[in-house]
Amino acid sequence: MASLTIATALALTACTANGIDDDGFADDGCTSVVVATSSEKVNMLEALADAFRDSPEADALDQCATVRPVNVSSGDATRYLTSGEDWPREDTSLWPTLWSPASTVWTNRVAAAASPALVGEAESFTRTPVVFGMPETMARALGWPDAEISITDLADLCQAPDGWGSVGKPVWGSFKISKTNPNTSTTGLSAILMQSYEATGKSDALTADDVAASAEFSRVFEECVIHYGDTTGNVLTTLYDKTQNGDDGSGYVSAVALEETSLLNYNQGNPDSHTVQPGETLTPPREKLVAIYPAGGSMWSDNPISLLGASWVTAEQRTAGAAFIEFLHTETAQRILPGFGFRPLDDSVPLGDLFTAEYGVDPAQPVTTLPQPDVGVVSAAIDQWVQIRKPSSVLEVIDVSGSMDDPIGDGRTKLDGAIEGAQSTVGHFRTTDEVGLWAFTTGVESEAGEGILVLRDVSPLGADRESLSSSLDDLRYSQRAGTPLYDAIATAYDAMKERAEPGRINAIVVLSDGQDTDSSISLDSLIAKIGQSSREGGDAAPVRIFPIAYGEGADTNALDRIAEATGGQWFDASDSERIDLVFASVINNF
């Protein structure tokens, strides 16, 4: 596929750290109808909102209405709506009238946990199946496109001691899967439910007992997971970069659980599903992903939209919101959907050129649709995942240089915010997870080396949550001096690489608010050091680095390169006041 110049917005808006956009809306004299929606639909809903302005449904309103999509992850919105509190934004112009998560699984959870009236009658207006995206060469090694490939086939590759060698491709190393966290992501949630369907051989009527019976099958499947991301876009971006730069992408991931629409975006050259600007050129990947529709069936993200019964929704907003929902089901609206990689509900609407083998999909698939189970079964699957997910071994490395004393508001310093953010995520770890805590600055020394303070060795958390929180508090009294960022990362990498285990997600979380000022190792030398194992497909216990660029002075370019070299991901915490939300997003990977 040649490079594409996009004249109209075709792709999607990437997630912010906490799942909500921050830009407020100016009053244009019309009724403002905010739609809180999952990231993959933001750009499509913007196009639908533009079309709505000229629709008969809008003309019938007594007052003009402006529909404004904002990005909120499905899991985050579910937590906000079930909390019983106001929407967590000071700017009331961002408070939603409508909610469109990726699946009615989330609206059903809110109805059960809070009130059915809060989400009203959620109506699907488009859909996309959950698939496994695989590099085409790897898929062909499994018999694609002629052979049916099941989740069991993928689980067998997970269990095979020689990984890809079991199908005659030993150079590809172990079989690696990327999945998202089911607590926040529809794709991650659908994947674990599909595993239970597969393990029990069912195609409908999944029960909580079925979920319990599938625990061992799912545990084996989870062993292949490289790490649990907050979005598939971050994993796809890393895969795309490695592919384009000539690296061995197979050393990073073999299959990605994702929605068909995300795969279509990737194959057009938009791996992170950002909003493509008019005239922007997209370069398709050197090797496309193809959609594996599991032989046992796929679940669908049915993308409902509901009129919220929240106290902040006015009568005018309710009327305008209902008109927009009505418009979404018209032929005019349904014809817009395929251009954004979504399938219309109206079967008479043609899918168009995207839904072809050229872009890695089969419009005739999936043959079997797996129905969404009831709320109790979904809850059982999430609870089971917490217990069976791949355990982690995480070393948190925090910058305590002099600039961490800079204020961030409310009488707090950057260091105060970092400590509170890290403490807020302690509960995300299981007792069997291993957690360590280091700090770095100049003029200090410990058994780990110069420039390093060891507050907690990497060890099983057990019942030490309070002790870990106390160790974080100790950072307030640490020495503040220079920033040996690269030396600290090199030392941490050596320590974690020595103890890394194939059965764990081995990771380093680095928080830094500035440029490196005092390291003996250069950035290029560091990249060469930490990137070596990620280029080796056979590395069964990689150590991935997840940097947090804290505050406006952080070296985002360097931190991005460091993350990319190990197949990790960097996080933007330029708004220091929201570091707790960024920490939560980071920890969702483990």
C-alpha positions, 0 to 999 in steps of 0.5 A, a space after each residue: 500500500 502506498 502512502 495516503 494523503 487524507 483530506 478528511 478526518 479518518 482516524 481517531 483521537 488518542 486517549 489522554 492520561 486520565 481518559 478525559 479531554 481538558 478543553 472547555 467549550 465556548 458558548 455559541 448560543 446553542 444548546 451544548 450536548 457533550 458526548 462522553 465517548 470511548 477514544 476510538 469514536 471521537 473523530 467519527 462522532 465529530 463528523 456525525 455532529 457536523 452532519 446532525 446540524 443540517 439534519 431534519 432532526 436538528 431542524 425540528 428543535 426549538 433551539 439550535 444544538 451543538 454536539 461535542 464529543 469528549 474522550 472518556 474511557 469506558 471503564 473510567 466513565 463507569 466508575 465516575 457514574 457509579 460513584 454517586 458524585 458530580 462529573 469530575 471536572 470543574 468546568 461544567 461545559 465538559 459534563 456529558 448529556 450523552 454517554 457512548 462507551 464501546 459496549 453495553 457491558 458498561 451501561 449494564 454495569 452502571 445500571 446494576 451498580 447505580 441506577 437504571 435511570 442514570 443510563 436510560 435506554 442505551 441504544 447501539 448505533 454501530 459495531 465492530 468485532 473484537 479480533 486478534 491482529 497478527 503480522 501477516 507473515 506470522 498469521 500465514 505460518 498458522 495457516 491463515 487465511 485458509 485455516 480456522 484459527 482458534 483461541 485454543 491454537 493461540 493458547 497452545 503456542 503459549 504453552 509450547 516450550 519452543 514457542 514459534 518453534 513448534 510451528 517451524 519458526 524458531 527464529 521468532 522466539 516465544 509467542 507474545 500477546 498484547 491485551 488491555 486491562 479489562 477494568 478500563 478497556 472493552 477490548 480487554 474485557 471482551 478478550 477474557 470473556 472470549 477465553 471463557 467461551 472457548 474453554 467451555 466450548 460454548 457459543 452462548 449462555 455463559 455462566 459464572 460457573 463457566 468462568 470459574 471452570 475456565 480459570 486454568 485455561 485463561 491463566 495459561 493464556 495470560 502467561 503470554 501477555 507482554 504487559 496490560 496496556 491502557 489502550 491498544 494504540 500504545 502497543 500498536 505504535 510501538 509495533 509500527 515504529 519497530 516495523 518501520 525502522 527495520 527492527 524485528 517486530 516479532 521480538 515485541 509482540 505476536 498478536 494483539 487483541 483489538 477491535 477491527 476498527 483499530 486494525 484498519 487504522 493501523 493498516 492505513 498508517 495510523 497506529 495510535 488512532 489519532 485525529 488525522 488532519 486535512 492534508 496529513 500524509 499517512 504511511 502504511 506499515 511495512 507489514 500489515 496486520 491481519 484480523 484473526 477471527 477466532 474459530 469459536 466466535 467473537 464478541 462485538 463492541 456494540 457501541 451504545 449511546 444513552 441519554 444520561 439521567 444525571 442531575 446536571 442534564 437540563 431539559 433542553 439538553 435532554 431534548 437535543 440529545 434525544 434528537 441526536 440519538 434519533 439521527 444516529 439511526 438514520 441512513 444519512 448517519 449510518 453511511 458515515 460509519 464505514 469511512 471510520 472503520 465501523 460497521 453500520 447496523 443498517 445492512 443495506 449500507 455498503 461497507 466500502 473499500 476499507 473492509 477488504 483483504 487489502 486492509 486485513 479484514 474479512 467482511 464475511 467474518 465473524 461467522 459466530 457472534 458470542 453474546 454479552 453475558 449478564 452483569 454477574 458473569 462479567 463481574 465474575 470474569 473481571 474478579 477472576 482476571 485479577 487473580 489469574 493475570 500475569 504477575 508483575 515485578 516492578 521497580 519504581 525509580 523516582 527523581 528527587 533532584 532539586 527541581 522536584 521542590 518546585 510548587 504545583 499548587 495547593 501548597 504542594 511541591 512536585 515531589 509531594 504530587 509524585 509521592 501521593 500519585 505513587 501511594 494512590 496506586 499501591 492498592 493496584 498491586 497484588 500480594 504476589 506482585 514484586 515491587 521495589 522503590 528507588 530514588 536518584 540524585 547526585 551526592 548519594 550512594 547505596 548498595 545499588 550504586 552511586 546516585 541511587 537511594 534504595 528505599 525498598 528492594 524488589 520483593 513480593 509485596 505481601 502485606 507490606 502495602 503500608 510499609 511501601 506507602 511509608 517508604 514513599 513518604 520517606 522521599 520527602 526527606 531525601 537529599 536534593 541535588 543533580 539529575 543522573 537520569 541515564 545512569 539511574 536507568 542503566 543501573 536499574 535495568 541491570 538490576 532488573 535484568 538480573 532478576 527478570 523471570 519469564 513468568 512475570 511482567 518485568 518493568 521499570 517505572 521512571 519518573 523524571 521532571 528534567 533533563 539529564 545533567 550528571 550521568 556518565 553514560 550517554 543517551 545513545 549508549 543507554 539506548 544501545 544497552 537497553 535495546 539489545 534484548 528487545 531486538 532478540 526474539 528469543 528473549 523470554 524475560 524482557 525488561 520494559 521501561 515506562 517513563 513518566 515525563 513529569 512537568 513541563 521541563 521533562 525531556 520527553 524526547 529522551 524518555 520516549 526513546 528510552 521507552 521505545 527501545 524496550 517496548 515500553 511506553 512513556 506517559 505525559 504528566 506535563 500537568 503536574 497537578 494530575 500526576 495521580 491520574 497518570 500513575 494510575 494509567 501507568 500501573 494499569 499496564 501491570 
